[in-house]
């Protein structure tokens, strides 16, 4: 398990979080990321970012009055690709067809 403090990045921590997941933690290892909440949109965006990478969001919780943590488990590449394919398929199902 590794902990990362991303509070200094304010609302610009998403790319760094993904970089740390990809390069900083091993497969099946858990990373804990702390960030500053701000207007609360960062909470949903952080969950969406983890989902878009194909890894597992294990927990998301309030740390104190201004900070939030997300716990992410890095998955193997096969699992990640399966999840990304399923996510892409679900996006296509949600998009209405353009029939004239």
Secondary structure by P-SEA (a helix, b strand, c coil): cccccccccccccaaaaaaaaaccccccbbbbbbbbbccaaaaaaaaaaaaaacccccccccccccbbbbbbbbbcaaaaaaaaaaaaaaaaaacccccc
